[in-house]
Amino acid sequence: MSYSEGWKTLMGEEKTTEGFIPQGLVVSNVRGEVGGALVISGTVECSDIKAKKIVVSRFGEIKDGHVEADIAVIEGQAVGVIFRVSRFVASSTARLFDCVIEMNNATGCSFHESAHFEGDIKISATQKKDFLSRQAEVVLEYKPSDVIFNDMVHAEVEADIPLGD
């Protein structure tokens, strides 16, 4: 990093690209890439989004789409969305319906015990095991009738995935 780049960063003059969809705004067919964070406080329908970080705020909603991000934080509602992420966080106010969550590793997720999951939810974590780049995949599939979240997850394959307290 040069002196001028360092100075810009120190003084806050260097901006990262960010996006914001305000509460009350309904947007359909959102497609594109954001270099930084995308915060959704309104409603997004039919999305194909790539971002460094995506946050669906407490009053936000994302429906029917694909999201690729380093980090996805869900505080609001997601319906029929496929998430491809490195890290995934579902807060206590999160509501997910019929979603797919594909993560790069099993240690990058956090589900609050009060987060609400309904419908068909598929969670998968893939992790490179050795220098040959073989991949071990853990797939958890469950339906609401199979799960009591305090006792955690019904799975066909045993998995050592820390889910937090």
N, C-alpha and C positions, 0 to 999 in steps of 0.2 A: 504494500500500500504506500503510495507516495505521500509526501507531506500535505499537499493540497487535498487529497482524498481523505486523509486522516482528519484534517481540520474541518472539512465539510461534515464528516460524520460526527465529530465532537460538538460542533456548533448546531447540529440538527438541520443543516441545510440540505443534506442528502435525503431525498424522499424515496420511500418504497411505494410501489404501486399497490393501492388498496381499493376495494370496492365496498359499497354500502347500499343496501336496499332498505329504505325506512319502513317503519311500522305503518300499516294501512295500505301500502302500495302492493298491488297484485301484478306480477310480471309473468308472462308465459314465454316459452321458447327461449330460455336463457342459455346461450352457447358461447364458450370462449375460455380464455385463459387470463388469470390474474397473477401478476408476479409476486404479490404479497398476500394479504389477507382479504377475504370476502366475508362480510358480516351481513347476515340476512335477518332482518327484523320484520319484514313484510312476508308476502307469500310468493314463492317461485314455483311455477308449474313447468313441466317438460324441460328439464335442464340437462346440459352436458357441460359440466364445469371442471376446469382444472385450476387449482390454486395451491399456494404454499400452505395456507391455513384457511379453513372454512369454519365459520361459527354460525349456527342457527340459534339466535337468541331466544329468550324465554317466550316471546310473543311471535317468533318467526315460524315459518312453515316451508318445507320443501317437499314437492310431490313429483313422482314419476320421472326419474332421471338417473343420470350417472354423475358421480362426483369422484374426482381423483385429486388427492391432496396429501401433503405430508402429515397434517394434523386435522382431524375433524372433531369439533366440539358441538354436541347437540344439547341444547337447553330447552328447545321448543319441540316441534313435531316434524317427523319425517315419514312419508308415506310412499311405499313402492320405489325406494331409492336404492341403487347399487353404489356402495362406498368402496373405493380402492384406496387404502390409506396406509401410512406407516404407523400412526397412532390414532386411536379412537376413544373419545370420552363421551359418556352419556351421563348427564347430571341428574340430580334428584327430580327435576321437572321435565326430563326428556320423555317423549312419547314416540315410539317407533312402531310402525305398522307395515308388515310385509316387506321387510328390508333385507338386503344382503350386505354383509360387512366382510370385506377381504382385507386382511392385514399382512404386512411384511413379516411380523414376528409376534409371538404370543405375549411378549412383555409390554407391548405398546397399547394396551387397552385398559380402560377403567369404566366400570358400570356401577353407578350408585345403586344401592339396594332399593331405593324408591323409584328408580327409572321404570317406565311402563313399556313392556314389549307385548305386542298382540299380533295375531295372524302367523304367517310363516316367516320366521326369522332364521337366516342362515349366517353363521359366523365361521370364518375359516382363517387360520393363521398358518403361514408358510415361513419356514426358516431354513437357511442354508446350514448344513451340518458340518461339512468338511471342505477341504481344498478341491475335491472333485466336483463341488457344487451340486451334490445330490441334495434333494429337497425332501424334507419330512413334512407331511401335511396333516394337520389336525382339523377335522371338520366336526362341528357341533350343529346338529339340527334338532329343533324342538318346537313343539306347539304349546300354546298356553295351558292346555289340559295336562301336559307332561311336567310342568315346571312349578315348583314352589321356590321362589327366588331366595328365600332365607336358607333353604337346603341346597340350592343352586341348580345345576344343569343335568338333564338327562342326556347321556351321550352313548353312542354305539362304540366309540373308541375312548379309552382312558386318556385323559389329557392333564398335563400339569400346567394349567394356565392360572396365574394369580389374578383374582378378580377383585381384590381389595375388600375393605370392610365397610 
